[in-house]
């Protein structure tokens, strides 16, 4: 019997939730889905996601930032996404394209957290 049916939310540690929200909305095109006080964690429960997407990202207040999140995001055109993010001043790696592997690159958010973007 399988009880797990989906991955709903992943968390990324951020030093400043307002700055993180601005990055994820303006640079990546995410939208704010929830913003509720969460004094137990020293901030708020701040969740963003892609419009209509099934998975969301919680931007959690934390002193431990600058991690490799392991989060893989998808795109229909890795080269165009790479050019767009680089053009917005987002720190990106080189766009790689190995035989048999989709084009991809990494980028870092406002706190140095590493994410991956691969062509679907």
N, CA, C and O atoms as CSV, one atom per row, in Angstrom:
chain,resi,resn,atom,element,x,y,z
A,1,UNK,N,N,0.841,-1.168,0.000
A,1,UNK,CA,C,0.000,0.000,0.000
A,1,UNK,C,C,0.897,1.246,0.000
A,1,UNK,O,O,1.829,1.348,0.797
A,2,UNK,N,N,0.609,2.169,-0.886
A,2,UNK,CA,C,1.398,3.394,-0.973
A,2,UNK,C,C,0.599,4.552,-0.390
A,2,UNK,O,O,-0.484,4.881,-0.873
A,3,UNK,N,N,1.151,5.169,0.659
A,3,UNK,CA,C,0.465,6.261,1.338
A,3,UNK,C,C,0.878,7.634,0.820
A,3,UNK,O,O,0.102,8.585,0.907
A,4,UNK,N,N,2.074,7.746,0.289
A,4,UNK,CA,C,2.555,9.038,-0.212
A,4,UNK,C,C,2.118,9.184,-1.663
A,4,UNK,O,O,2.375,8.315,-2.496
A,5,UNK,N,N,1.456,10.296,-1.949
A,5,UNK,CA,C,0.911,10.479,-3.290
A,5,UNK,C,C,1.492,11.673,-4.043
A,5,UNK,O,O,1.248,11.818,-5.241
A,6,UNK,N,N,2.258,12.534,-3.362
A,6,UNK,CA,C,2.787,13.713,-4.035
A,6,UNK,C,C,3.871,14.369,-3.193
A,6,UNK,O,O,3.963,14.147,-1.986
A,7,UNK,N,N,4.682,15.173,-3.849
A,7,UNK,CA,C,5.586,16.090,-3.164
A,7,UNK,C,C,4.916,17.456,-3.268
A,7,UNK,O,O,4.782,18.000,-4.364
A,8,UNK,N,N,4.499,18.007,-2.142
A,8,UNK,CA,C,3.726,19.254,-2.153
A,8,UNK,C,C,4.588,20.482,-1.945
A,8,UNK,O,O,4.498,21.440,-2.713
A,9,UNK,N,N,5.436,20.469,-0.902
A,9,UNK,CA,C,6.216,21.646,-0.553
A,9,UNK,C,C,7.629,21.232,-0.169
A,9,UNK,O,O,7.829,20.265,0.566
A,10,UNK,N,N,8.602,21.976,-0.676
A,10,UNK,CA,C,9.988,21.829,-0.253
A,10,UNK,C,C,10.381,23.144,0.413
A,10,UNK,O,O,9.790,24.184,0.124
A,11,UNK,N,N,11.371,23.107,1.298
A,11,UNK,CA,C,11.761,24.301,2.043
A,11,UNK,C,C,13.165,24.744,1.658
A,11,UNK,O,O,14.053,23.928,1.408
A,12,UNK,N,N,13.335,26.050,1.618
A,12,UNK,CA,C,14.633,26.662,1.366
A,12,UNK,C,C,14.908,27.630,2.513
A,12,UNK,O,O,14.062,28.466,2.832
A,13,UNK,N,N,16.096,27.523,3.144
A,13,UNK,CA,C,16.412,28.446,4.229
A,13,UNK,C,C,16.780,29.823,3.666
A,13,UNK,O,O,17.537,29.924,2.701
A,14,UNK,N,N,16.242,30.869,4.273
A,14,UNK,CA,C,16.531,32.236,3.824
A,14,UNK,C,C,16.829,33.114,5.035
A,14,UNK,O,O,16.285,32.898,6.118
A,15,UNK,N,N,17.693,34.102,4.844
A,15,UNK,CA,C,18.062,35.013,5.925
A,15,UNK,C,C,17.023,36.114,6.104
A,15,UNK,O,O,16.787,36.572,7.222
A,16,UNK,N,N,16.405,36.536,5.014
A,16,UNK,CA,C,15.430,37.636,5.050
A,16,UNK,C,C,14.255,37.230,4.158
A,16,UNK,O,O,14.395,37.155,2.937
A,17,UNK,N,N,13.122,36.975,4.758
A,17,UNK,CA,C,11.982,36.463,3.997
A,17,UNK,C,C,11.456,37.467,2.976
A,17,UNK,O,O,11.027,37.065,1.894
A,18,UNK,N,N,11.477,38.748,3.287
A,18,UNK,CA,C,11.004,39.740,2.321
A,18,UNK,C,C,11.920,39.798,1.107
A,18,UNK,O,O,11.449,39.863,-0.028
A,19,UNK,N,N,13.228,39.775,1.345
A,19,UNK,CA,C,14.193,39.778,0.235
A,19,UNK,C,C,14.055,38.508,-0.608
A,19,UNK,O,O,14.139,38.556,-1.835
A,20,UNK,N,N,13.844,37.384,0.057
A,20,UNK,CA,C,13.663,36.117,-0.655
A,20,UNK,C,C,12.392,36.156,-1.503
A,20,UNK,O,O,12.394,35.728,-2.657
A,21,UNK,N,N,11.313,36.669,-0.924
A,21,UNK,CA,C,10.054,36.762,-1.662
A,21,UNK,C,C,10.236,37.600,-2.919
A,21,UNK,O,O,9.743,37.231,-3.985
A,22,UNK,N,N,10.926,38.702,-2.810
A,22,UNK,CA,C,11.168,39.550,-3.975
A,22,UNK,C,C,11.952,38.797,-5.050
A,22,UNK,O,O,11.618,38.888,-6.232
A,23,UNK,N,N,12.991,38.052,-4.655
A,23,UNK,CA,C,13.787,37.286,-5.614
A,23,UNK,C,C,12.931,36.232,-6.322
A,23,UNK,O,O,12.939,36.145,-7.550
A,24,UNK,N,N,12.200,35.442,-5.553
A,24,UNK,CA,C,11.435,34.338,-6.137
A,24,UNK,C,C,10.274,34.841,-6.996
A,24,UNK,O,O,9.912,34.200,-7.983
A,25,UNK,N,N,9.693,35.978,-6.631
A,25,UNK,CA,C,8.619,36.538,-7.451
A,25,UNK,C,C,9.180,37.238,-8.692
A,25,UNK,O,O,8.760,36.944,-9.811
A,26,UNK,N,N,10.103,38.141,-8.504
A,26,UNK,CA,C,10.571,38.985,-9.616
A,26,UNK,C,C,11.549,38.303,-10.551
A,26,UNK,O,O,11.495,38.518,-11.762
A,27,UNK,N,N,12.438,37.486,-10.015
A,27,UNK,CA,C,13.459,36.854,-10.860
A,27,UNK,C,C,12.999,35.514,-11.433
A,27,UNK,O,O,13.351,35.160,-12.558
A,28,UNK,N,N,12.211,34.773,-10.651
A,28,UNK,CA,C,11.833,33.421,-11.077
A,28,UNK,C,C,10.386,33.278,-11.514
A,28,UNK,O,O,10.024,32.257,-12.099
A,29,UNK,N,N,9.554,34.266,-11.248
A,29,UNK,CA,C,8.165,34.198,-11.684
A,29,UNK,C,C,7.245,33.408,-10.778
A,29,UNK,O,O,6.150,33.031,-11.195
A,30,UNK,N,N,7.663,33.146,-9.547
A,30,UNK,CA,C,6.802,32.472,-8.590
A,30,UNK,C,C,5.772,33.473,-8.070
A,30,UNK,O,O,5.946,34.684,-8.203
A,31,UNK,N,N,4.693,32.948,-7.474
A,31,UNK,CA,C,3.708,33.816,-6.846
A,31,UNK,C,C,3.553,33.404,-5.388
A,31,UNK,O,O,3.744,32.242,-5.031
A,32,UNK,N,N,3.202,34.378,-4.552
A,32,UNK,CA,C,3.007,34.101,-3.131
A,32,UNK,C,C,1.704,33.333,-2.955
A,32,UNK,O,O,0.651,33.769,-3.420
A,33,UNK,N,N,1.780,32.187,-2.281
A,33,UNK,CA,C,0.614,31.346,-2.042
A,33,UNK,C,C,0.110,31.465,-0.604
A,33,UNK,O,O,-1.088,31.344,-0.348
A,34,UNK,N,N,1.037,31.705,0.337
A,34,UNK,CA,C,0.652,31.806,1.740
A,34,UNK,C,C,1.690,32.647,2.476
A,34,UNK,O,O,2.889,32.560,2.208
A,35,UNK,N,N,1.209,33.451,3.397
A,35,UNK,CA,C,2.079,34.279,4.227
A,35,UNK,C,C,1.399,34.433,5.577
A,35,UNK,O,O,0.518,35.276,5.745
A,36,UNK,N,N,1.812,33.610,6.543
A,36,UNK,CA,C,1.169,33.592,7.857
A,36,UNK,C,C,2.223,33.692,8.956
A,36,UNK,O,O,3.308,33.126,8.823
A,37,UNK,N,N,1.920,34.403,10.034
A,37,UNK,CA,C,2.874,34.495,11.146
A,37,UNK,C,C,3.225,33.107,11.682
A,37,UNK,O,O,2.364,32.235,11.803
A,38,UNK,N,N,4.495,32.923,11.997
A,38,UNK,CA,C,4.960,31.659,12.568
A,38,UNK,C,C,6.027,31.975,13.616
A,38,UNK,O,O,7.211,31.720,13.396
A,39,UNK,N,N,5.605,32.532,14.761
A,39,UNK,CA,C,6.580,32.956,15.774
A,39,UNK,C,C,7.417,31.807,16.328
A,39,UNK,O,O,8.516,32.038,16.832
A,40,UNK,N,N,6.921,30.581,16.243
A,40,UNK,CA,C,7.675,29.432,16.737
A,40,UNK,C,C,8.997,29.271,15.992
A,40,UNK,O,O,9.962,28.753,16.554
A,41,UNK,N,N,9.054,29.709,14.732
A,41,UNK,CA,C,10.276,29.596,13.927
A,41,UNK,C,C,10.952,30.951,13.714
A,41,UNK,O,O,11.899,31.054,12.935
A,42,UNK,N,N,10.473,31.984,14.397
A,42,UNK,CA,C,11.107,33.279,14.301
A,42,UNK,C,C,10.798,34.037,13.031
A,42,UNK,O,O,11.562,34.922,12.647
A,43,UNK,N,N,9.741,33.730,12.390
A,43,UNK,CA,C,9.377,34.423,11.159
A,43,UNK,C,C,7.941,34.145,10.803
A,43,UNK,O,O,7.032,34.301,11.618
A,44,UNK,N,N,7.755,33.734,9.579
A,44,UNK,CA,C,6.400,33.421,9.123
A,44,UNK,C,C,6.445,32.224,8.184
A,44,UNK,O,O,7.508,31.849,7.688
A,45,UNK,N,N,5.292,31.634,7.948
A,45,UNK,CA,C,5.179,30.531,6.990
A,45,UNK,C,C,4.905,31.192,5.653
A,45,UNK,O,O,3.779,31.591,5.359
A,46,UNK,N,N,5.957,31.301,4.846
A,46,UNK,CA,C,5.910,31.996,3.577
A,46,UNK,C,C,6.107,30.975,2.465
A,46,UNK,O,O,7.162,30.350,2.361
A,47,UNK,N,N,5.083,30.813,1.640
A,47,UNK,CA,C,5.098,29.784,0.609
A,47,UNK,C,C,4.873,30.434,-0.751
A,47,UNK,O,O,3.970,31.253,-0.922
A,48,UNK,N,N,5.714,30.055,-1.720
A,48,UNK,CA,C,5.583,30.526,-3.096
A,48,UNK,C,C,5.469,29.320,-4.014
A,48,UNK,O,O,5.834,28.204,-3.643
A,49,UNK,N,N,4.961,29.555,-5.209
A,49,UNK,CA,C,4.846,28.473,-6.177
A,49,UNK,C,C,4.662,29.032,-7.561
A,49,UNK,O,O,4.406,30.223,-7.740
A,50,UNK,N,N,4.794,28.169,-8.532
A,50,UNK,CA,C,4.551,28.557,-9.910
A,50,UNK,C,C,3.044,28.591,-10.147
A,50,UNK,O,O,2.326,27.723,-9.650
A,51,UNK,N,N,2.560,29.566,-10.888
A,51,UNK,CA,C,1.114,29.654,-11.129
A,51,UNK,C,C,0.546,28.322,-11.635
A,51,UNK,O,O,0.971,27.810,-12.671
A,52,UNK,N,N,-0.406,27.777,-10.902
A,52,UNK,CA,C,-1.057,26.533,-11.299
A,52,UNK,C,C,-0.257,25.274,-11.043
A,52,UNK,O,O,-0.733,24.175,-11.326
A,53,UNK,N,N,0.948,25.409,-10.514
A,53,UNK,CA,C,1.799,24.240,-10.294
A,53,UNK,C,C,1.409,23.465,-9.044
A,53,UNK,O,O,0.831,24.033,-8.117
A,54,UNK,N,N,1.722,22.166,-9.011
A,54,UNK,CA,C,1.326,21.332,-7.880
A,54,UNK,C,C,2.295,21.380,-6.695
A,54,UNK,O,O,1.940,20.951,-5.597
A,55,UNK,N,N,3.513,21.897,-6.900
A,55,UNK,CA,C,4.530,21.897,-5.862
A,55,UNK,C,C,4.843,23.329,-5.457
A,55,UNK,O,O,4.853,24.229,-6.296
A,56,UNK,N,N,5.097,23.537,-4.175
A,56,UNK,CA,C,5.406,24.870,-3.690
A,56,UNK,C,C,6.730,24.868,-2.938
A,56,UNK,O,O,7.294,23.816,-2.637
A,57,UNK,N,N,7.212,26.073,-2.642
A,57,UNK,CA,C,8.475,26.262,-1.937
A,57,UNK,C,C,8.207,27.126,-0.715
A,57,UNK,O,O,7.683,28.234,-0.835
A,58,UNK,N,N,8.565,26.621,0.460
A,58,UNK,CA,C,8.469,27.398,1.688
A,58,UNK,C,C,9.789,28.122,1.887
A,58,UNK,O,O,10.849,27.496,1.893
A,59,UNK,N,N,9.731,29.436,2.050
A,59,UNK,CA,C,10.919,30.250,2.299
A,59,UNK,C,C,11.014,30.440,3.808
A,59,UNK,O,O,10.364,31.317,4.377
A,60,UNK,N,N,11.837,29.602,4.452
A,60,UNK,CA,C,11.880,29.544,5.914
A,60,UNK,C,C,13.028,30.377,6.474
A,60,UNK,O,O,14.178,30.240,6.057
A,61,UNK,N,N,12.692,31.235,7.421
A,61,UNK,CA,C,13.682,32.061,8.112
A,61,UNK,C,C,14.696,31.143,8.779
A,61,UNK,O,O,14.326,30.240,9.529
A,62,UNK,N,N,16.002,31.379,8.499
A,62,UNK,CA,C,17.041,30.523,9.055
A,62,UNK,C,C,18.371,31.245,9.025
A,62,UNK,O,O,18.608,32.096,8.168
A,63,UNK,N,N,19.235,30.904,9.960
A,63,UNK,CA,C,20.605,31.432,9.947
A,63,UNK,C,C,21.492,30.562,9.067
A,63,UNK,O,O,22.574,30.991,8.667
A,64,UNK,N,N,21.050,29.347,8.762
A,64,UNK,CA,C,21.834,28.410,7.959
A,64,UNK,C,C,21.424,28.514,6.497
A,64,UNK,O,O,20.590,27.744,6.021
A,65,UNK,N,N,22.015,29.470,5.789
A,65,UNK,CA,C,21.706,29.676,4.373
A,65,UNK,C,C,22.922,29.315,3.532
A,65,UNK,O,O,23.976,28.968,4.065
A,66,UNK,N,N,22.770,29.400,2.227
A,66,UNK,CA,C,23.879,29.085,1.330
A,66,UNK,C,C,24.075,27.598,1.147
A,66,UNK,O,O,25.206,27.117,1.086
A,67,UNK,N,N,22.971,26.864,1.059
A,67,UNK,CA,C,23.041,25.405,0.936
A,67,UNK,C,C,22.758,24.964,-0.496
A,67,UNK,O,O,22.179,25.705,-1.291
A,68,UNK,N,N,23.173,23.765,-0.798
A,68,UNK,CA,C,22.780,23.130,-2.053
A,68,UNK,C,C,21.429,22.497,-1.771
A,68,UNK,O,O,21.350,21.477,-1.086
A,69,UNK,N,N,20.367,23.094,-2.295
A,69,UNK,CA,C,19.017,22.630,-1.980
A,69,UNK,C,C,18.706,21.273,-2.583
A,69,UNK,O,O,17.873,20.531,-2.061
A,70,UNK,N,N,19.374,20.946,-3.683
A,70,UNK,CA,C,19.048,19.717,-4.394
A,70,UNK,C,C,17.776,19.836,-5.212
A,70,UNK,O,O,17.347,18.866,-5.837
A,71,UNK,N,N,17.167,21.013,-5.215
A,71,UNK,CA,C,15.896,21.208,-5.913
A,71,UNK,C,C,16.146,21.366,-7.401
A,71,UNK,O,O,16.931,22.214,-7.825
A,72,UNK,N,N,15.474,20.545,-8.188
A,72,UNK,CA,C,15.558,20.595,-9.645
A,72,UNK,C,C,14.270,21.193,-10.182
A,72,UNK,O,O,13.184,20.655,-9.968
A,73,UNK,N,N,14.403,22.309,-10.881
A,73,UNK,CA,C,13.275,22.960,-11.529
A,73,UNK,C,C,13.313,22.621,-13.006
A,73,UNK,O,O,14.366,22.270,-13.538
A,74,UNK,N,N,12.170,22.722,-13.673
A,74,UNK,CA,C,12.093,22.381,-15.091
A,74,UNK,C,C,11.812,23.603,-15.943
A,74,UNK,O,O,11.221,24.580,-15.484
A,75,UNK,N,N,12.249,23.531,-17.197
A,75,UNK,CA,C,12.002,24.578,-18.176
A,75,UNK,C,C,11.877,23.943,-19.558
A,75,UNK,O,O,12.382,22.845,-19.792
A,76,UNK,N,N,11.212,24.630,-20.459
A,76,UNK,CA,C,11.115,24.123,-21.830
A,76,UNK,C,C,12.301,24.573,-22.676
A,76,UNK,O,O,12.538,24.017,-23.749
A,77,UNK,N,N,13.054,25.578,-22.204
A,77,UNK,CA,C,14.193,26.096,-22.967
A,77,UNK,C,C,15.280,26.549,-21.999
A,77,UNK,O,O,15.255,27.683,-21.522
A,78,UNK,N,N,16.230,25.668,-21.710
A,78,UNK,CA,C,17.285,25.971,-20.742
A,78,UNK,C,C,18.162,27.135,-21.196
A,78,UNK,O,O,18.570,27.955,-20.374
A,79,UNK,N,N,18.455,27.218,-22.485
A,79,UNK,CA,C,19.307,28.299,-22.980
A,79,UNK,C,C,18.641,29.659,-22.784
A,79,UNK,O,O,19.294,30.612,-22.360
A,80,UNK,N,N,17.354,29.753,-23.088
A,80,UNK,CA,C,16.624,31.014,-22.910
A,80,UNK,C,C,16.509,31.367,-21.429
A,80,UNK,O,O,16.652,32.532,-21.059
A,81,UNK,N,N,16.251,30.373,-20.582
A,81,UNK,CA,C,16.158,30.622,-19.144
A,81,UNK,C,C,17.503,31.078,-18.593
A,81,UNK,O,O,17.564,31.984,-17.762
A,82,UNK,N,N,18.573,30.452,-19.054
A,82,UNK,CA,C,19.923,30.830,-18.629
A,82,UNK,C,C,20.203,32.283,-19.007
A,82,UNK,O,O,20.688,33.059,-18.184
A,83,UNK,N,N,19.899,32.648,-20.245
A,83,UNK,CA,C,20.119,34.024,-20.711
A,83,UNK,C,C,19.275,35.017,-19.911
A,83,UNK,O,O,19.752,36.095,-19.557
A,84,UNK,N,N,18.024,34.655,-19.627
A,84,UNK,CA,C,17.132,35.560,-18.891
A,84,UNK,C,C,17.621,35.775,-17.462
A,84,UNK,O,O,17.681,36.911,-16.992
A,85,UNK,N,N,17.968,34.698,-16.772
A,85,UNK,CA,C,18.422,34.842,-15.393
A,85,UNK,C,C,19.751,35.587,-15.320
A,85,UNK,O,O,19.935,36.456,-14.468
A,86,UNK,N,N,20.672,35.247,-16.211
A,86,UNK,CA,C,21.952,35.947,-16.242
A,86,UNK,C,C,21.741,37.433,-16.526
A,86,UNK,O,O,22.404,38.284,-15.932
A,87,UNK,N,N,20.818,37.738,-17.433
A,87,UNK,CA,C,20.500,39.124,-17.767
A,87,UNK,C,C,19.898,39.899,-16.610
A,87,UNK,O,O,19.983,41.126,-16.572
A,88,UNK,N,N,19.290,39.191,-15.665
A,88,UNK,CA,C,18.712,39.830,-14.480
A,88,UNK,C,C,19.717,39.922,-13.333
A,88,UNK,O,O,19.379,40.363,-12.234
A,89,UNK,N,N,20.949,39.503,-13.597
A,89,UNK,CA,C,21.976,39.578,-12.570
A,89,UNK,C,C,22.014,38.397,-11.624
A,89,UNK,O,O,22.684,38.452,-10.593
A,90,UNK,N,N,21.305,37.327,-11.959
A,90,UNK,CA,C,21.326,36.132,-11.122
A,90,UNK,C,C,22.614,35.369,-11.419
A,90,UNK,O,O,22.984,35.187,-12.578
A,91,UNK,N,N,23.292,34.928,-10.361
A,91,UNK,CA,C,24.523,34.162,-10.526
A,91,UNK,C,C,24.176,32.764,-11.030
A,91,UNK,O,O,23.453,32.020,-10.366
A,92,UNK,N,N,24.690,32.413,-12.199
A,92,UNK,CA,C,24.425,31.109,-12.800
A,92,UNK,C,C,25.734,30.407,-13.112
A,92,UNK,O,O,26.784,31.040,-13.231
A,93,UNK,N,N,25.657,29.087,-13.241
A,93,UNK,CA,C,26.799,28.320,-13.739
A,93,UNK,C,C,26.750,28.365,-15.264
A,93,UNK,O,O,25.855,28.970,-15.855
A,94,UNK,N,N,27.706,27.731,-15.871
A,94,UNK,CA,C,27.701,27.585,-17.321
A,94,UNK,C,C,26.552,26.655,-17.715
A,94,UNK,O,O,26.242,25.704,-16.998
A,95,UNK,N,N,25.932,26.932,-18.842
A,95,UNK,CA,C,24.903,26.043,-19.383
A,95,UNK,C,C,25.610,24.804,-19.919
A,95,UNK,O,O,26.481,24.900,-20.783
A,96,UNK,N,N,25.232,23.653,-19.405
A,96,UNK,CA,C,25.872,22.418,-19.866
A,96,UNK,C,C,24.894,21.597,-20.691
A,96,UNK,O,O,23.686,21.609,-20.454
A,97,UNK,N,N,25.435,20.897,-21.648
A,97,UNK,CA,C,24.633,20.021,-22.480
A,97,UNK,C,C,25.504,18.841,-22.892
A,97,UNK,O,O,26.297,18.934,-23.829
A,98,UNK,N,N,25.348,17.749,-22.192
A,98,UNK,CA,C,26.109,16.546,-22.463
A,98,UNK,C,C,25.265,15.600,-23.309
A,98,UNK,O,O,24.040,15.605,-23.193
A,99,UNK,N,N,25.887,14.799,-24.146
A,99,UNK,CA,C,25.123,13.854,-24.960
A,99,UNK,C,C,24.227,12.965,-24.088
A,99,UNK,O,O,24.689,12.356,-23.123
A,100,UNK,N,N,22.963,12.902,-24.440
A,100,UNK,CA,C,22.013,12.056,-23.729
A,100,UNK,C,C,21.464,12.658,-22.444
A,100,UNK,O,O,20.658,12.025,-21.761
A,101,UNK,N,N,21.889,13.873,-22.106
A,101,UNK,CA,C,21.436,14.534,-20.876
A,101,UNK,C,C,20.810,15.866,-21.266
A,101,UNK,O,O,21.368,16.570,-22.108
A,102,UNK,N,N,19.680,16.235,-20.690
A,102,UNK,CA,C,19.057,17.509,-21.042
A,102,UNK,C,C,19.948,18.696,-20.665
A,102,UNK,O,O,20.683,18.629,-19.679
A,103,UNK,N,N,19.887,19.771,-21.435
A,103,UNK,CA,C,20.636,20.975,-21.072
A,103,UNK,C,C,20.210,21.454,-19.685
A,103,UNK,O,O,19.032,21.402,-19.333
A,104,UNK,N,N,21.188,21.921,-18.900
A,104,UNK,CA,C,20.888,22.355,-17.538
A,104,UNK,C,C,21.953,23.305,-17.032
A,104,UNK,O,O,23.029,23.433,-17.615
A,105,UNK,N,N,21.630,23.966,-15.935
A,105,UNK,CA,C,22.588,24.820,-15.245
A,105,UNK,C,C,22.128,24.998,-13.805
A,105,UNK,O,O,21.002,24.652,-13.447
A,106,UNK,N,N,23.016,25.542,-12.994
A,106,UNK,CA,C,22.654,25.865,-11.621
A,106,UNK,C,C,22.608,27.378,-11.477
A,106,UNK,O,O,23.201,28.114,-12.266
A,107,UNK,N,N,21.895,27.823,-10.459
A,107,UNK,CA,C,21.888,29.235,-10.114
A,107,UNK,C,C,21.734,29.356,-8.610
A,107,UNK,O,O,21.338,28.406,-7.934
A,108,UNK,N,N,22.052,30.534,-8.093
A,108,UNK,CA,C,21.904,30.748,-6.656
A,108,UNK,C,C,20.921,31.875,-6.414
A,108,UNK,O,O,20.828,32.826,-7.191
A,109,UNK,N,N,20.191,31.746,-5.317
A,109,UNK,CA,C,19.221,32.786,-4.951
A,109,UNK,C,C,19.925,33.891,-4.166
A,109,UNK,O,O,21.154,33.927,-4.108
A,110,UNK,N,N,19.162,34.773,-3.573
A,110,UNK,CA,C,19.687,35.931,-2.865
A,110,UNK,C,C,20.539,35.566,-1.657
A,110,UNK,O,O,21.325,36.391,-1.191
A,111,UNK,N,N,20.399,34.343,-1.137
A,111,UNK,CA,C,21.180,33.904,0.019
A,111,UNK,C,C,22.263,32.891,-0.344
A,111,UNK,O,O,22.878,32.298,0.543
A,112,UNK,N,N,22.498,32.690,-1.629
A,112,UNK,CA,C,23.517,31.734,-2.044
A,112,UNK,C,C,23.066,30.296,-2.023
A,112,UNK,O,O,23.897,29.392,-2.111
A,113,UNK,N,N,21.760,30.053,-1.909
A,113,UNK,CA,C,21.236,28.690,-1.991
A,113,UNK,C,C,21.249,28.248,-3.442
A,113,UNK,O,O,20.753,28.962,-4.314
A,114,UNK,N,N,21.815,27.072,-3.710
A,114,UNK,CA,C,21.942,26.554,-5.070
A,114,UNK,C,C,20.690,25.776,-5.478
A,114,UNK,O,O,20.206,24.918,-4.739
A,115,UNK,N,N,20.174,26.094,-6.676
A,115,UNK,CA,C,19.074,25.368,-7.301
A,115,UNK,C,C,19.509,24.957,-8.692
A,115,UNK,O,O,20.491,25.482,-9.218
A,116,UNK,N,N,18.796,24.033,-9.288
A,116,UNK,CA,C,19.123,23.501,-10.607
A,116,UNK,C,C,17.955,23.764,-11.553
A,116,UNK,O,O,16.791,23.729,-11.153
A,117,UNK,N,N,18.288,24.024,-12.803
A,117,UNK,CA,C,17.238,24.211,-13.814
A,117,UNK,C,C,17.600,23.354,-15.017
A,117,UNK,O,O,18.651,23.538,-15.630
A,118,UNK,N,N,16.711,22.410,-15.350
A,118,UNK,CA,C,16.957,21.476,-16.446
A,118,UNK,C,C,15.814,21.551,-17.456
A,118,UNK,O,O,14.652,21.754,-17.104
A,119,UNK,N,N,16.183,21.380,-18.710
A,119,UNK,CA,C,15.191,21.373,-19.774
A,119,UNK,C,C,14.385,20.087,-19.705
A,119,UNK,O,O,14.950,19.003,-19.560
A,120,UNK,N,N,13.063,20.205,-19.808
A,120,UNK,CA,C,12.184,19.040,-19.733
A,120,UNK,C,C,12.134,18.315,-21.048
A,120,UNK,O,O,11.440,17.305,-21.170
